[in-house]
Amino acid sequence: MSRSKSDDNSVLLVHAYLDGELDPANALGITHQMAETPALATEAERVKALQQAIHEQLPREAAPAGLHARIETSVGGLKRDRARSSWRALAASIALTAMVTSGSTWLVIGSQQQPTIVADALVSDHIRALMAPEPVDVVSSDRHTVKPWFNGRIPSSPRVVDLGKEDFPLVGGRIDVVGQTPVSTLVYRRAKHLISLTAVPAESQHELDRSPRSVNGYNVVHWVENGVSYWAISDLEAKELENFVQLFRTSQTVL
């Protein structure tokens, strides 16, 4: 039996999404389809594996001399990281509108905020990041690069620590949008597992007592410290994730 035209279009959208070619509205739509359709999720994993194999096994050709300068000139000096950050912010804004108008529950920063809703939203952000071509907006293992990158993009830069010697190297950072508030998310790696660590303005210390330990198969560790509500999310084993949190909290290597 041949696939329907709509199925073929969805597969093409999956390919375009993984290549970073979709506008925010279509990107949001196909992520929802992949979450609801196992066949599309399988196709996405197949293409990601193919992309990874090509990246690892085929040599890269050097760009012609002067190409970078010509591109910079043609776009007026626009930096790639700023463009990607703007894309994510716009995508998150569209996601907010879609969720509100459909009557779905969405995270709202305010006195009625519930930790379970917060965890659900942040786990969804973590999953979307894993499905994206890059899970971060700024790629760097250097905290001196990642922390300043947030300046001017969110009200305050996050606490960034170097845990590379403990086998939790920093991958980079991204901006997620919680409700209508941009927040920082640091991404660390443990073997093949990624950890998203999001810092949200804290409402109260009591959030700790009602936080879920896992959401949709992802482990969650939550704590409040110095007026900031931290959320660590990963498919790591719970003990390893708790070890990461302990190392982060006790580390003195702060920029």
N, C-alpha and C positions, 0 to 999 in steps of 0.2 A: 504494500500500500504506500502510495506516495504521500508526502507531507503536504498539508494545505499551504496556500500562498501566505496566509497569516503566520503559520509556523516558520516558513522560510524567512519571512521578514523579521521575526523575532530573533532567529539565529543570526541574521546579518547585523541586527542591532547589538547583540551580545559581542560580536567581533568588533564592531565599531566602538563599543563602550570600552573594551579592553585595550583598544588602540588609542583611547583618549580623544576620539573624534566626535563625540556627541555633545550637543548643547545640554545645559542643565536639566531642562524639562524632560527630554528623551532619556537622559542618563538616569534620572529619578524613576521614570516609568519602567525601564528595563531592569533596574535593581529590584523593584517590587515583583516583576515577572519572574526573575531568577529565584527569588525567595519563595515563590509560590509554585514554581514549575520545576520538578526534579530534573527533567530532560535538559532544560536550559542551564541549570546549575552544573550539570555534568559536562555540558558543552563548554561552559566557561572554564571549568577546571582543566579540560583537555587543551583548550587554546592557551591557557596560562602555562601549562607544562611545556607545550610546544615553544612558546615564546622564551621560556627559561632555557630550554635545550639549545635554541638558536643563539641566545645570548652567550651561553657557556662554551659552545662548540665551534661556532663560526667566528673567524677573526674579523675585527672591525677595520674598515678602511679609513685612513686618515682623511679628514676634510681638506679640501683645497686651501692653499695659503690665502689668507685675506677674506675667506668666506664669512667668518664670524664678524669681522669689522663691517662688511657690506650689509649683513643682516641687521646689525645694531643701527646702522645708519638708516636703513629702509624703514624701520619701525620706530624711529625717533628715540632710540636708546631704551625702549621698554624692556625690563628685566623679566626673565621667565618666571622667577619665583613669585613676583608680584602678580603676574597674570594668573598663575595657578591658584594663588591665595584668593584672588577676586572671584575666580570660577567657583571655588568651594563655597565662598560666602554667598554667592548668588544661588548656587544649588541648594544650600541650606535654607535660604529664604523662601525659595519655591517649595521646598519640602514642607516648611512650616505652613504655608498657605494651603497646600494640598491636604495636609492632615487636619487643619482646623475646619476647612470647608466640608470635608467628608464626615465630620462629626467624630473622628477618632480622637483618642486621648493623646495629648502632647505635653511635653514638659514645660512648665511655666516657672520662672524664677519668682518666688514670692512666698508669702506666709503659708499658703496652702500646698506647697510643694511636698510630695510624698517620695521617700527614698526608693520605693519599688518602681515608681514611674521614672525616676531619675536613672536607675540602673537599667531599665528596659531601653530607654532612649540611648544611653551611652553604649550599651552592648550592640545596638543597631548601628551606631556610628562606627564601632570597632569592626563589625562585619563588613560594612560598606567599604571601609578603608582596606580590608584584606582583599576585596574584589577589585579594587581600583588598580590602575597600572602602577601607581606608587602609593604606599600607605601614609606618606608624609608630604608636607608642602616644602619643607627645607630638609635636604638630605645631608647629614653630617654627624660624625661621631664625636665632634668637638663641642663641648658645652659652651665654650667661648664664642662659638658661631651660632649655636641654636638659641641660647638665651637672648642675645641682642636682636635676633631676627623678629622676636615678638614685639619689640618696641614700636609703638605707633600703630600696631594692629589690634592690640587688646589693652585695656586700662592699665594692667601691670604685668610685668614679665614673670614667668613661673620660676620656681626653685628648680634648678637643674643640677644634677650630681653625676659624677663619672663613676660608673660601676663596672667598667670594662675589666678590671682586674678580678672582679668577682664573677666573671662570665655572664654579665648582663650588659653588653655593650649598648651604647646609645645609637639609635638609628637616625633619629631626627625629630622633627616636631611638626604639628599641623594645628590649624584652628578649626575647632568644631563650634557649632552654634547651638546653644541650649536655650530653648524659647526664642527670645530675640537678643540674647546676650552672647557675644563671641567669647569663647574660653580656650585655654591652652590645653593641648594634649601632647605629651611627650611619648615617644615610641622607643621601647627597648627590645632587645632580642635575647632569647635564651635558646640556643641551638636553632631549630627551625620554627620556634614559636615566637610570636610577637606579643608584646605587652603594651597596651594603651593605658597611659596614666594621665587622667584628666583632672584639672584643678578648677573647682567651681566655688564661687563665693558661698560661704557657709551660712545657713539660717540659724542653726543651733547645735550644740553638742549632742542633743538627743537623737540626732539622725543616726548615730552609731547603733542605737538599740533596735532599730527597725530595718536595717539594711539586709537585703537578700544575700545569701552566700553563693548562689549560682543563678544564671538566667540563660535559658535556651542552650544549656550545655557548656556555657562559659563561666569560669570561676570569677568571682567578684570579691575584692577586698576594699573596704571603705573605712576611712578615718577622717577625723577633723583635727586640724592643727593650725594654730595661729590665725584663726578666722578663715581658713581655707578648707573646703571639703574635697578630699582626694578620693578618686575612684580608680583602682587598678583592675584591669579586665584582660583576661587571656584564657586560652585553652590549655595552659600549663596545669600540671597537677596542683591542687590547692596548697600543698605544703611548700612547693617551689615558689608559688606566687606569694605566699606569706613570707617566705625567706627574702624575696625581692623587696617587699614592702619594708621589712625590718631593716634591710641594708640601706634603703633609700632614707628611711626616717632617721637613722643613726649616723649617716654619712655627714662629714663636716666639709666635704669638698664642694663648696657652693661658690658660684661666681659672684 
